[in-house]
Amino acid sequence: MSTFYTVTTIDRIPPGASRCVEVGGREIALFNLAGTVYALDDRCSHEDAPLSEGEIEGETVVCPWHLARFEIKTGKVLSAPACAGVETFAVRVRDGVVQVAIDDGTGG
């Protein structure tokens, strides 16, 4: 089962921007695409580069170290040198507060 955690406010991630937050000891990259916030594991599957520091091109983030590309909405890898996608997380925004769902380990 997942639990939603408050991580920031929407005004701190304007459209077209990204931000790294920590949730339950994990670094999560938040991306605001035209007013909708998406959350990915912040570490590139190639060599752990911070995806939140990558360039956003449309619905894609480009890894800042070796230029691998990931689809922001799904975490799917789109180009080498990465060969695996990254985990995505559910996001909700309520009254300007951004919350990210993280598995709490209960399995329910």
GROMACS elastic network, one bead per residue, 0.5 to 0.9 nm:
[ bonds ]
;  ai    aj funct       b0    kb
    1   102     6  0.83745   500
    1   103     6  0.56494   500
    1   104     6  0.59211   500
    1   105     6  0.66280   500
    1   106     6  0.56302   500
    1   107     6  0.50032   500
    2   101     6  0.56240   500
    2   102     6  0.51487   500
    2   104     6  0.53161   500
    2   105     6  0.77813   500
    2   106     6  0.82290   500
    2   107     6  0.83288   500
    2   108     6  0.82501   500
    3   100     6  0.79983   500
    3   101     6  0.51327   500
    3   102     6  0.55310   500
    3   103     6  0.63277   500
    3   104     6  0.61317   500
    4    90     6  0.84055   500
    4    91     6  0.80495   500
    4    92     6  0.82932   500
    4    99     6  0.56809   500
    4   100     6  0.51773   500
    4   102     6  0.64366   500
    4   103     6  0.88896   500
    5    23     6  0.71653   500
    5    24     6  0.87106   500
    5    98     6  0.83401   500
    5    99     6  0.50733   500
    5   100     6  0.53272   500
    5   101     6  0.62128   500
    5   102     6  0.75210   500
    6     9     6  0.84379   500
    6    23     6  0.86519   500
    6    97     6  0.68602   500
    6    98     6  0.58896   500
    6   100     6  0.66163   500
    7    21     6  0.64667   500
    7    22     6  0.75093   500
    7    23     6  0.72435   500
    7    97     6  0.77682   500
    7    98     6  0.58993   500
    7    99     6  0.56439   500
    7   100     6  0.69010   500
    8    11     6  0.85391   500
    8    12     6  0.69839   500
    8    13     6  0.84831   500
    8    21     6  0.78588   500
    8    96     6  0.88091   500
    8    97     6  0.61776   500
    8    98     6  0.53760   500
    8    99     6  0.74005   500
    9    12     6  0.56758   500
    9    13     6  0.74922   500
    9    93     6  0.83839   500
    9    95     6  0.89256   500
    9    96     6  0.55951   500
    9    98     6  0.53323   500
    9    99     6  0.86971   500
   10    13     6  0.54549   500
   10    14     6  0.70007   500
   10    32     6  0.87486   500
   10    35     6  0.88649   500
   10    37     6  0.84737   500
   10    93     6  0.75011   500
   10    95     6  0.89946   500
   10    96     6  0.52521   500
   10    97     6  0.60030   500
   10    98     6  0.60089   500
   11    14     6  0.59233   500
   11    96     6  0.73983   500
   11    97     6  0.88554   500
   12    17     6  0.89722   500
   12    19     6  0.81549   500
   13    16     6  0.80644   500
   13    17     6  0.56865   500
   13    18     6  0.61807   500
   13    19     6  0.65937   500
   13    30     6  0.78547   500
   13    31     6  0.73737   500
   13    32     6  0.62603   500
   13    37     6  0.84036   500
   14    17     6  0.55347   500
   14    18     6  0.80395   500
   14    31     6  0.88815   500
   14    32     6  0.64006   500
   14    33     6  0.87638   500
   14    34     6  0.87010   500
   14    35     6  0.76321   500
   15    18     6  0.85284   500
   15    31     6  0.80707   500
   15    33     6  0.56004   500
   15    34     6  0.51836   500
   15    35     6  0.55110   500
   15    36     6  0.79858   500
   15    37     6  0.86275   500
   16    31     6  0.72206   500
   16    32     6  0.55219   500
   16    33     6  0.55750   500
   16    34     6  0.67495   500
   16    35     6  0.84381   500
   16    56     6  0.71521   500
   16    57     6  0.89930   500
   16    58     6  0.85984   500
   17    30     6  0.83331   500
   17    31     6  0.59612   500
   17    32     6  0.56711   500
   17    33     6  0.77395   500
   17    52     6  0.89095   500
   17    56     6  0.77280   500
   18    29     6  0.67844   500
   18    30     6  0.53380   500
   18    32     6  0.63855   500
   18    51     6  0.89015   500
   18    52     6  0.55828   500
   18    53     6  0.74616   500
   18    54     6  0.85297   500
   18    56     6  0.82458   500
   19    28     6  0.83134   500
   19    29     6  0.57447   500
   19    30     6  0.51897   500
   19    31     6  0.67289   500
   19    32     6  0.89415   500
   19    52     6  0.56231   500
   19    53     6  0.78539   500
   20    27     6  0.65008   500
   20    28     6  0.56186   500
   20    30     6  0.61521   500
   20    42     6  0.70053   500
   20    50     6  0.84156   500
   20    51     6  0.85990   500
   20    52     6  0.56929   500
   20    53     6  0.83284   500
   21    26     6  0.82052   500
   21    27     6  0.57511   500
   21    28     6  0.53332   500
   21    29     6  0.64914   500
   21    30     6  0.74508   500
   21    42     6  0.87835   500
   22    25     6  0.60740   500
   22    26     6  0.53735   500
   22    28     6  0.60041   500
   22    29     6  0.88126   500
   23    26     6  0.51870   500
   23    27     6  0.64542   500
   23    28     6  0.69727   500
   23   100     6  0.79761   500
   23   102     6  0.76368   500
   24    27     6  0.84800   500
   24   102     6  0.77314   500
   26    41     6  0.79346   500
   26    42     6  0.84466   500
   27    40     6  0.89307   500
   27    41     6  0.65427   500
   27    42     6  0.55493   500
   27    43     6  0.77136   500
   27    50     6  0.88764   500
   28    39     6  0.64004   500
   28    40     6  0.57521   500
   28    43     6  0.81797   500
   28    52     6  0.81290   500
   28    88     6  0.89360   500
   28    89     6  0.85886   500
   28   100     6  0.88348   500
   29    38     6  0.81521   500
   29    39     6  0.55504   500
   29    40     6  0.52090   500
   29    41     6  0.59876   500
   29    43     6  0.83632   500
   29    50     6  0.80882   500
   29    51     6  0.66241   500
   29    53     6  0.87749   500
   30    37     6  0.65026   500
   30    38     6  0.56287   500
   30    40     6  0.66524   500
   30    41     6  0.89172   500
   30    42     6  0.83330   500
   30    52     6  0.70099   500
   31    36     6  0.80650   500
   31    37     6  0.54567   500
   31    38     6  0.52204   500
   31    39     6  0.64443   500
   31    40     6  0.83107   500
   31    52     6  0.77215   500
   31    56     6  0.85688   500
   31    72     6  0.74489   500
   32    35     6  0.57237   500
   32    36     6  0.54409   500
   32    38     6  0.64842   500
   33    36     6  0.52687   500
   33    37     6  0.62874   500
   33    38     6  0.76555   500
   33    58     6  0.80269   500
   33    59     6  0.71363   500
   33    72     6  0.87942   500
   34    37     6  0.83659   500
   36    93     6  0.88240   500
   37    91     6  0.67031   500
   37    92     6  0.78197   500
   37    93     6  0.80566   500
   37    98     6  0.81810   500
   38    72     6  0.68673   500
   38    73     6  0.62618   500
   38    74     6  0.88641   500
   38    88     6  0.78977   500
   38    89     6  0.75038   500
   38    90     6  0.74435   500
   38    91     6  0.62901   500
   38    92     6  0.89982   500
   39    42     6  0.85047   500
   39    72     6  0.78097   500
   39    73     6  0.80460   500
   39    75     6  0.88359   500
   39    87     6  0.85828   500
   39    88     6  0.57018   500
   39    89     6  0.52506   500
   39    90     6  0.68689   500
   39    91     6  0.66269   500
   39   100     6  0.73302   500
   40    43     6  0.84394   500
   40    51     6  0.84233   500
   40    52     6  0.88685   500
   40    72     6  0.72362   500
   40    73     6  0.84305   500
   40    74     6  0.83216   500
   40    75     6  0.64304   500
   40    86     6  0.65759   500
   40    87     6  0.56863   500
   40    89     6  0.61106   500
   41    44     6  0.77941   500
   41    50     6  0.89358   500
   41    51     6  0.79966   500
   41    75     6  0.82931   500
   41    86     6  0.58662   500
   41    87     6  0.53324   500
   41    88     6  0.63215   500
   41    89     6  0.79651   500
   42    48     6  0.80764   500
   42    49     6  0.77501   500
   42    50     6  0.53143   500
   42    51     6  0.50590   500
   42    52     6  0.60215   500
   42    53     6  0.89302   500
   42    86     6  0.82804   500
   42    87     6  0.89366   500
   43    46     6  0.84362   500
   43    47     6  0.77657   500
   43    49     6  0.53195   500
   43    50     6  0.50299   500
   43    51     6  0.58667   500
   43    52     6  0.84377   500
   43    86     6  0.76814   500
   44    47     6  0.60289   500
   44    49     6  0.50796   500
   44    50     6  0.64555   500
   44    51     6  0.60728   500
   44    63     6  0.68027   500
   44    68     6  0.81047   500
   44    70     6  0.87710   500
   44    82     6  0.73904   500
   44    84     6  0.89356   500
   44    85     6  0.83084   500
   44    86     6  0.70152   500
   45    48     6  0.59871   500
   45    49     6  0.81108   500
   45    77     6  0.87486   500
   45    82     6  0.58236   500
   45    83     6  0.73015   500
   45    84     6  0.60020   500
   45    85     6  0.66564   500
   45    86     6  0.63602   500
   46    49     6  0.77686   500
   46    66     6  0.84356   500
   46    68     6  0.79871   500
   46    80     6  0.85058   500
   46    81     6  0.64539   500
   46    83     6  0.70741   500
   46    84     6  0.77803   500
   47    65     6  0.84508   500
   47    66     6  0.86197   500
   47    82     6  0.81567   500
   48    51     6  0.84516   500
   49    52     6  0.88875   500
   49    53     6  0.84351   500
   49    54     6  0.88406   500
   49    63     6  0.67944   500
   49    64     6  0.68814   500
   49    65     6  0.62671   500
   49    66     6  0.85112   500
   50    53     6  0.56975   500
   50    54     6  0.72365   500
   50    63     6  0.73999   500
   50    64     6  0.73351   500
   50    65     6  0.85240   500
   51    54     6  0.50761   500
   51    55     6  0.84418   500
   51    61     6  0.70483   500
   51    62     6  0.73708   500
   51    63     6  0.55634   500
   51    64     6  0.69148   500
   52    55     6  0.83346   500
   52    61     6  0.82773   500
   52    63     6  0.85625   500
   52    64     6  0.88278   500
   53    62     6  0.88476   500
   53    63     6  0.76753   500
   53    64     6  0.63305   500
   54    61     6  0.59035   500
   54    62     6  0.51407   500
   54    65     6  0.83216   500
   54    67     6  0.85494   500
   55    60     6  0.82535   500
   55    61     6  0.56188   500
   55    62     6  0.52146   500
   55    63     6  0.72472   500
   55    64     6  0.70790   500
   56    59     6  0.70547   500
   56    60     6  0.57262   500
   56    62     6  0.64256   500
   56    72     6  0.88258   500
   57    60     6  0.51045   500
   57    61     6  0.61262   500
   57    62     6  0.74205   500
   58    61     6  0.81193   500
   59    70     6  0.86016   500
   59    71     6  0.60682   500
   59    72     6  0.56418   500
   59    73     6  0.70775   500
   60    69     6  0.64593   500
   60    70     6  0.55324   500
   60    72     6  0.53637   500
   60    73     6  0.83089   500
   60    78     6  0.85901   500
   61    64     6  0.89457   500
   61    68     6  0.83929   500
   61    69     6  0.57157   500
   61    70     6  0.54235   500
   61    71     6  0.65866   500
   61    72     6  0.63034   500
   62    65     6  0.87510   500
   62    66     6  0.84819   500
   62    67     6  0.53627   500
   62    68     6  0.57689   500
   62    70     6  0.66319   500
   63    66     6  0.60478   500
   63    68     6  0.51823   500
   63    69     6  0.61517   500
   63    70     6  0.79386   500
   64    67     6  0.60035   500
   64    68     6  0.82658   500
   65    68     6  0.82250   500
   66    80     6  0.85813   500
   66    81     6  0.70272   500
   66    82     6  0.86719   500
   67    79     6  0.82225   500
   67    80     6  0.78392   500
   67    81     6  0.76449   500
   67    82     6  0.88639   500
   68    77     6  0.76103   500
   68    78     6  0.73141   500
   68    79     6  0.52654   500
   68    80     6  0.52175   500
   68    81     6  0.56074   500
   68    82     6  0.56604   500
   68    83     6  0.88539   500
   69    76     6  0.85980   500
   69    77     6  0.60503   500
   69    78     6  0.51548   500
   69    79     6  0.52209   500
   69    80     6  0.74165   500
   69    81     6  0.87998   500
   69    82     6  0.78727   500
   70    73     6  0.88690   500
   70    74     6  0.82011   500
   70    75     6  0.57869   500
   70    76     6  0.55145   500
   70    78     6  0.53190   500
   70    79     6  0.74031   500
   70    82     6  0.89214   500
   70    85     6  0.70694   500
   70    86     6  0.79583   500
   71    74     6  0.56760   500
   71    75     6  0.51980   500
   71    76     6  0.52431   500
   71    77     6  0.65009   500
   71    78     6  0.67338   500
   71    85     6  0.86397   500
   72    75     6  0.54880   500
   72    76     6  0.76979   500
   72    88     6  0.85428   500
   73    76     6  0.82201   500
   73    88     6  0.79038   500
   74    77     6  0.88787   500
   74    85     6  0.84160   500
   74    86     6  0.83151   500
   74    87     6  0.81561   500
   74    88     6  0.64775   500
   75    85     6  0.53264   500
   75    87     6  0.59911   500
   75    88     6  0.58443   500
   76    84     6  0.73886   500
   76    86     6  0.66057   500
   76    87     6  0.86281   500
   77    80     6  0.79080   500
   77    82     6  0.67906   500
   77    83     6  0.65944   500
   77    84     6  0.57963   500
   77    86     6  0.74107   500
   78    82     6  0.83619   500
   78    83     6  0.85207   500
   78    85     6  0.82670   500
   79    82     6  0.65555   500
   79    83     6  0.75099   500
   80    83     6  0.61086   500
   82    85     6  0.77529   500
   89   100     6  0.65271   500
   89   101     6  0.59555   500
   89   102     6  0.68345   500
   90    99     6  0.84060   500
   90   100     6  0.58417   500
   90   101     6  0.52600   500
   90   102     6  0.79535   500
   91    98     6  0.70959   500
   91    99     6  0.56625   500
   91   101     6  0.63469   500
   92    97     6  0.82085   500
   92    98     6  0.59985   500
   92    99     6  0.53113   500
   92   100     6  0.66336   500
   92   101     6  0.83576   500
   93    96     6  0.59816   500
   93    97     6  0.53475   500
   93    99     6  0.61512   500
   93   100     6  0.89041   500
   94    97     6  0.52064   500
   94    98     6  0.67265   500
   94    99     6  0.79625   500
   95    98     6  0.85915   500
  101   104     6  0.88537   500
  102   105     6  0.88863   500
  103   106     6  0.77643   500
  103   107     6  0.79627   500
  104   107     6  0.76895   500
  105   108     6  0.83219   500
